[in-house]
Amino acid sequence: MFSSQRAFLAVAMLFAVMASAKSAETKPEWANREVFAVNRLPSHAFAHRFPSMETARPEPNWAMPYHPDRYKMLNGNWKFNWSENPKSAPADFYKPSYSVKDWDEIPVPLPWQIAGYGELYYFNTGMAMVSHPRNGRGGETGNDLDLTNDKQVGMAKKKAATEGFVPTEFNPVGSYVTEFTVPENWNKERVILHFGGVKSAFYCWVNGKQVGYSQDSFTPAEFDITSFLKSGKNRLAVKVIRWSDGTYMENQDMLRMSGIIRDVYIYQTPMTHIADFFLIPELNDELSAGTIKLDVDLGGSSEPRTVEFELVNNQTGKSVLNKAAKSKGGKVQINASVAKPDLWHVEQPKLYTAFLTLKKGDKVEEMLRQDVGFRTFSWDEFGNMYLNGARYMIRGVNAHDTSQHTGRTLSYEEMVKDVTTMRALNINSLRMAHYPKDIRYYALCNRYGIAVADECNMESHTFDRIYADPAVEPLYRPQALFRMNNMVQRDKNQPCVIIWSYGNEQFPKNLEEIPTLTAMAEATKKTDPTRPGFAERTFQKHNDKNTHLHNIELIAPMYGGFERYPKWNESGQDRRPFFMCEYAHAMGNSMPRFQEQWHFFEANRGMNGGYIWDFADQSVLMEVEGQKGKHWTYGGDWGAFDNSGLFCNNGVVLPDRSFNGKSYQVRAVYQQVQFDPADAAGVATIKNKFGIRNLNEFDFRWALLENGKAVESAQVDFDLAPLSETEFKAPFKYKLKKGQRYDINFDVALKADEFRGKKGDFVAAGQVPLQAKAEVAAAMPKAAPKIQAKGDWLVVDMPGESQAVFNRKTGLLEQLRVKGEMLLSPESDLPGIEFNPNVCFTDDRTVWQSPNMKKDIAAGLNDFVRKNGTVSVVDAPAGMVRIKAECDYLANGHEYGFRHIAYYTILSDGTIQVDNDVRKLDLAVSSMQMRIGARLPLKKAFDRVEYAALGPYENYKTRRTSGRFGHYKADAESMKGRYVRPQESGNRGDLEWMAMQNKKGVGLMIISDETGNGSVMGHTAQEMKQVRHWSALPQSDRWILRYDAALSVLNKQPNLDFADRYPFSYTIRLLDGSEPVETRAARRVPAGVKYEISNTQALKMDGKVIELPCISEKASVEFSGLKESKYVDTLLTTQSATAAFISNKANDPWVIVDLGAAQKIRAVTILNRMDGGMKHAKNLHVWVSSDKQKWKQVFQGEEAQKDWTISVNPAKEARYVKVGLVGDRVTFSLKGIKIFGEAK
């Protein structure tokens, strides 16, 4: 008996004993932790069965790969009844005499919630079975459980898990009935009833007789129904219970659905049949020769049988071995050699097909076919992983079963779409999150070269936090072994499966030993010694000690800043392979620093990549109350019951598998050809990161771009061996022009149709700079524009019926005309061109709010109100008009915020230079600032967008790998990013200019003074944050063109917490359609047009506001007793951290600012840290000195406060400013220091 069979029998006997034993607690099976299967057949390797070699030989139609002589599908419309609980479910519905003619019909397979029955929930870690208002612990009505009380809910969960509570009053039941006939030629054979997946527990009856019971929602449950059948019609009845004791082990982060969710069919085998088999292909060290071992377990009669084994090379169609062996005691073993086998690899998934023929004498009783792949999966002494001896990095993703149409049920066409989409995004690895998938998914992964981490259907997330984890409770251990065994037995022959996962987010973090996990790992090793395994919680940090369970071969944590992992890597204490089982949480507009993470993985040995969370947004298309049509729905759309909201929308792709900005970023970062600029201009260092493929297998093309437009291109034969690099210079003939920008683009595509896709499909892309653009100033127009005051308006007229109109009450430029045509679309919320200080809301930022962000929202720093607008004409050089516009942007209901001063310098050729000075009205504002820029409301007709920037896809400072500089065109609607929920999106970084025109070419453009950001949206951030779906947004008759000099949108990007002021500039050019926009953009403003913003700050001192110059930004700093800190350099400048420094406890700690030379000091501003550490700044003193020997005290404060502005009046001449605390054993910490000189 082979080891797989011994392990399988041990587990089978374990649950068989439990299923037959009389439970001490007379509970129904679905509420009894000791019973989780009754009469369910032992799990076994899946293979397609055929009646003959002729029928088995052709490649199956994988949409319906079941041969009609051996299989009969039972999918279709079944009779259905939904009940609130088991007591109210029809008791005798399984009997043939029970009429179901008046019942509804439901498609099978399909979750019943999608069909409109019961409640759909979404939870990350919550569990409706326990916390639903009707199932609160202590009384099943739930009246005693306050769902807003986290402690009470936690105790309820702990009590429920410990007791094995399963509700009886509210626990919906689906009763199903269908009829089927059995082919006449099956009447002397064995007939098996197969359920591909049923959630969460079910009973089945055939012709009124109970067949069995099963749990484990995502592996097949099979029953021998031979003795239950009759000729003619047979009645199949199924009762599905939504929640069972198994629910405690299925608390995955997903939409919670119930019912028959995968295929149901019957299949036939001979009475003596192949019950199980294990194919183990192996390779020698040189990968030049292979062996294959076949172990077969026969079921039924013990009479001798012959098993013939043929192996066919799929590449050639030729048979490479034929062997046969007779059974002994129901066992067959065959060992064979294969010379020079083709290898299965994620880059070239070459397969063989095994044909197993069971014979009695010369009679063929049945035939099975199975994919076979020769491969090795190994690692070196440093933990670097290898596939067939070539370095293997997990360019991976997690994937749930999720369909926008059918929820947890996937059609074969949707499976194909998933796998081909993964391949299009350069994904080579898949974690089956968090349960085994339909067997056809594995067949696809075999063929498309997707390496699989197969995961046990076991997650007890939330219970790990309350020390009542079913994953460690001895009563649940048999279930854990049962679930792991079900997966391993079914999938052990799949070439794509290279790793076993023992489940997800379970096992309390504080345990050194986990007997359940140890037992799962040991049983798996006995069954399959060829594959390694991992469990996420076996890497945790507790009190600076790493906990490792050493019977686990792989280390695979999730999340956390990747900067913490070098310490693990460098420690040398553990050299097991390291990868991330989840990372790069892709919720909404997100995935910052993804490229940086991959730079880290590739630069550090033992780091092997990881699996993104996750592949597709889990929303389903449904109607939403109060809105027309169907929408992508998520938590909160299906009722008021507590839910995890939008946290289900973490996909790299949308629910329909279409792409958005982060999709293209994944494709770019995961690509295996890298292009970097070499030292010489226009020369690229090209790295081939493929493990086994030469770049000459792909089409390779370069293109020369002039100012973002291709002017020459060519395809070349490019030979570069795997895992090597070279330099390449494009051999263009085009003569470069002085002052123009030039870049070289590279594109790598498929040379022919193959497993990855079609000829011409994307493989990789890159860009290197060749020549920078030289700025050329335009000539000054001869005449200045005309300006006149008309009531509340200042009107500036330019030639060609162009006009700019300022509102002296609002302080805004509210009207722009070209050829008499109005460009702007002022509305009450956005009446003109204004400073844009508002927060950028994304799903990622909304969910992952930092404590400071929550504090700032509470302080109104996410909602600014414009006040105190003024407009005035100021002096300007000849030939131009200059207008100063001022507005305050105050936090709603408060007097703190920003003052925005804009200097509009207008020329008669339609040029408007805008120089901006943004100043904080309170130095404590704001850890939250995310954008510094302007927004322009344009009429809807101006919907033609052109821009020179990174594109064509949405990109940001920390998510820009997918972007290449170019000259792009788009319609305005397509400029926003596509996400399930409306949110901040659509940015194009490294912006040189962006234009919006109507069909006549009339419009305007914004030109960056320095490289900035541009975007076009139809709605404001304030409008979007009020709604859950795009259709709920108000009808918009405008576009909002946004220019941002600085932008921090994606979560984990540093906010723009500038110290006190932020100057920025841009240029508006009016367009009349008379010349190309790029020509208009090329001419920079004439010399002298730009207004230089002085480096001063308005300080309120001595009862009045004084403008003073900052003199400390280039100073140096000296500390006493400083702890190590990476934020020290922010003390005098950005003040971006909570604290710039913190000292060790000391007597009289201090910081000294050295101005470099003696200067007149008129004021000192000190910013305290704004968290709990601010209390330390008591007895703060400030001194000044010219020589660091003699100090003059200028301030003493007794109580800590958020900031101090210290007037030094009269001004004192000094080089050094010392700030410190006076006291014994005190801690000193500040956020920022600013020193100001005399007013000029």
Phi, psi and omega in degrees: 000128183282160191300324178303316183291323179297315180296319180300317181293323180299314180290320180301316180295324181301309183282335177295318178298316182292324181292329184269342182286146176283118182292140177299326176261120184281070178257156172295160184306321185287353177240013184243111184294345181272354181230121179224004173197138175228121179064012175286132181294150176302143177294151184207167178297135177277140171205150176281138184252141183224157179278342186200167177296323181299322180278334183276333190296314183295148174302128183294155166281102190292345174295326178213075191276010187265117185292132186297340176283346182239340186229152171221119180287139176251004177301156178142199178274120178250156171289143189215140174225131179252135180230155182290330185202168181300327182293326182270355178290148180300124189287320189250023187297338182285346183285143180301334182280348183281124182274130177242019185297334180267001178287160173288171172245147179224139175292140174238125005272148175184133173300138184293338177295324179293331178277359175101015181250135175071190186256136173264132178236157165231126173227146167277297182240351181290166180221108183297329180305326182262319191259359175302139182307335182268359183232023181299143183292150180100341178182127192290354173284340176081006184292342184267359186251117178271107186291345178274352181263101185301321181295317181294318178296319178299317179294325178295318179296317181299314179298317182296314183293320181296321182272349185071035182297131170228127186292149176246334183282321176228094179208088190304149182231135172251124178254126185240144175219135171215167177235150179209159173245153180255132177308141185299327183284002177267358194292347178247014183246173179273133182241127184246133175264124186243124171249117182289330180186127179223130185239126002249343180211150182205155169249154173222148179229145172236123180054041175084357180253133181289127181268314183178187183215149180204151166237183187082094194289341192238016169235154184297140170249123183237145181224139175279112183249016184307314185282353182265350189274159174221167176287153182081214183283138174242144183255124177250124178240139181225133175244119182251128178255130185297313184240139178218178175298336176292341179300329179298340180256009181231044183265053182282155177286091184194166172296132186268111183232165186220162173116194177276111192249352177227176187303147170239130176206167169247150175219160187246139170228157171294161180301322169260123193211169173278106182277328181198155176203156181222120177256122182238096175277139180224162181232152173285174184299330181273358180063020185261345181217146182235159170231157177220133181246132179239120172249128182237137176244117180269148175245156178096224185296149176270004177299145182300143174226162174249136173247120175262137184236117176241139178240124184245132176282116182295335181288323185252341185077007184262147176284132181252347172200150173220121179219159178217152178209148177270151180283149173227115181061031180080012181238147175225136176226132178229133174238137183213161177250149177230119182279136175043061183289147168289145189253147174270128180212154179297338179267342176207085186280080182273125187246157166242162174240127175266132174246121179250118181247124177262123183235145167246104190066236178264359184273127175281120179267321173196162180224136178241149173233146184210137173296143176227137176228129174273121180199160170237144174232118188213178175209158182264188185292347178260358181090009176286131185268150182223141172243116184055039176080355180256141182307129182239121175249136180282100172267077199245173178210149169271148180215124169277162163283109180210126178238136178294340182260320189237016174063241186284350181263123179252133169283162177299321180298325178288325175298315178300317179300318178301307188291320178292326176294317176303314181296322178296335180264013179065023175279129181244358186216147185221128170263122181286088187267126347240055184189160177295150181260175172307140186299334180292334176298321180290321177300322178293316179297324175303318187276330183263003176071046176252115178281134191247134162260108186273126191245133178295142178285078185204109174214126179242032180307143185094321180284336177296338183273346184242015173056042173222042190284120176303336182292345177242354177289125181305327181295335180268352186299317177301324177296320180298315178296321179300313182293317179296318180297319180303317182289311185298316181296318182293320193255007189295340181262004184278119181302327184291336183281113180246345184220141169259139173245133184274019179118183185230143171038070177213177181071117179304145187287346187264007184267134173277324181238138181229093185303322180298314179296318178301316180295320178297315181295318181294317179295322179294319180296325178292323179285312185223095179280002188269344185239143175277168179223167177213160171221127190305320187280006178277001172236103177217153181254121180228118179051043178065018176241133177272132178262123180230129172268118193276001171269008176253125188281333188240146179252120188217080176282182176226145172056201187078149178302128185291350178294341183282346187278339175302327180297319175298314185294322185277345185294329180073003182284335185214120185251022175292151179302141185239128171210168181263119178286336169214137175197174176053057181305117194258050183275119178060216179280101193207208182066047172290154173062020180296318177297321180296321176300319181287327172301320179294313180303315185285338184270346186242126180292149182084352176265128190234024178087212183173182183247117178298145169255116346223200191281304186232141172305138187269014180292152176240147179285116180210163173284146178241134183303130178087001180230149182278147174074188180259150184222159171288109186262158180208184186311126182105346180273350188248010180145174187274352182301143182312139184206174180260019169060228186273008184293351177278350183262074183246020190279146168294330176237166181283172182302332178269009178072015173280165189263157165222192188303318182289333176300312181293329176294318177299314180301319182288318182288323181280350180298152187251023168232127184244137180240119179234145176292133175274183183296323180277143182298135177079359179262133180250138167270117184251126180247129173266109181266359175296143181279331185223003184248134173278146180291348176288355176278355183238160169285135184233124185226140172242157177216139175266126180250132173250115182051037175091357179246137181291130178241347175199144178206162179198153173259138182229154170279119188238114183256116177212119185293159178302143175056041177223173181216160178204169175258147182219135175238125182295129183274058183283157180250350183297137180275119182290143180260141181295136175086352181267156178271136177228138176225158174247123174263147175234139177224130177243129184223165177294135181279334180206167175301137177203187184300331182285334184162202183264160175309131179092353180292152184299136169241312181198161177208156178197175180207140172230145180284151178241311182212131180280156181279139175261129181283133178238120182283142177284161176284148179289129175302152185290324185242149177276154173297163178262138181233140178210150177266132177229091181064238180277006187244144166251121186247125178248117181258137178236162179300161177074031180055037175258147188204144172235130185234126181253142176263117185287346178273320182272338183078023185237152166279109191251346180222135172227132179231143172228129185053033179079358184265129181287129180266317187277153179236077185289137173228171188300325181279341181212078188284349182189197179284122184220161172299142185241090182265000193285155185292147177267109181269125171231162177304317184297314179291324183296319183280315185265057181284130175285160176305321179295322180295317177299320179295319181290323176298316178299331180273004177085012185279008173253006184211101184257144179245133181277131180216166168059043180284139174219153176225136178212154176271133180238163182298145178212156176299166182299147176089005182211164175240137179234130181236134178257122179241129182235141175213148169260137174245103188253142174303133187306119179088006183228175180247015176248157183158229185226151167250129179247125176242123179241132175254109179266112177254117192245132177250159185288349179271011179089013175270131176233106177275128183241113179248124192244144177231109180257126184232139175285136174272352175211124186294346178279346174286127017188131174282001192253350187300130187237350178209144173232111183181202184225156174229139185237119178274117181249152179295156187297334182292342183268070190249010179257116187252133169231145179203155172243109187189185169291133180194194356278359185265154175309136181206160182220171184303323181254016174208077191227002184300327183285346185271144171231140179295135178192174174260113188240154174233145180201161169273153188300322183298325183281354183284335180282155175281148180264118176221160182299317182254138176303135181193172178304132183192180168083012184289146170237116184272176184051042185287128169267314177200158176217132183239147172229127184225162170267185186293343177271357181088004178277140179167213179209167175221153173249133179243130180289137171288312167238167183305125183232210183225143178225149178202161178227126178228160176268347183220160178278164177299323180295322178293317185291325184287350180274349188234164180255341184223150182301324183291343181276353178290146178295152177299130183249135176248030181213162166247147178247108176274124184241130173244127179235119176290329176218144188209134175225092186260310189285145179301149181073002167280143177295137177287164185269065185272071182290158190294307183210335181207159182214104176274144173205160184220154171203169180237135171259132173238128176282139185243128179249006178083007184275347180208159179300146183297325182293331176291318179295322182288331187292334182271111178282164184294146179301159178299141177089353181282321183291136178268122182278121180279125181284151182273069178235164178226141178277118179240139176267112182219146174053036175081006178213162180268127182234136175272120181232144178280140175280131183241011187249358188296332180253018180282171174247163188228144176230138184238160169249136172056040187279134168285157179299132180209136178272002185253006184303322185288358176267357185301320184258355187237267194281334185051047186274345183261166175303318177216140179282332180203163172214136183265162167289160175299130184203169173273127176051057179291154185209166169226137180242130176258124180256112182283353177092333178198159180294133180219159175288123179253122183252335181200154174228127175250133181235126178256124177278156172293151191254012176255202183298339181286351182295338184293342183290338189279058173263155180055044179284134179235151175228131178233159173232154182204154175262341187226004182067011178252309180256123185245138177248119180285132178241355180199145170217123178244141183266315184257148176289142175214175188287329175200161178229133168246115189254119178276126175253096189226114006286162180300145180243139178274124182200157175260330187243141172235124181249128177239130182199174175253149176248117181164165181266134174052055180248156177257134184243130181205134177221164178265319184196158176225133174232135179241134186240143178266190180290148174296142182265000000 
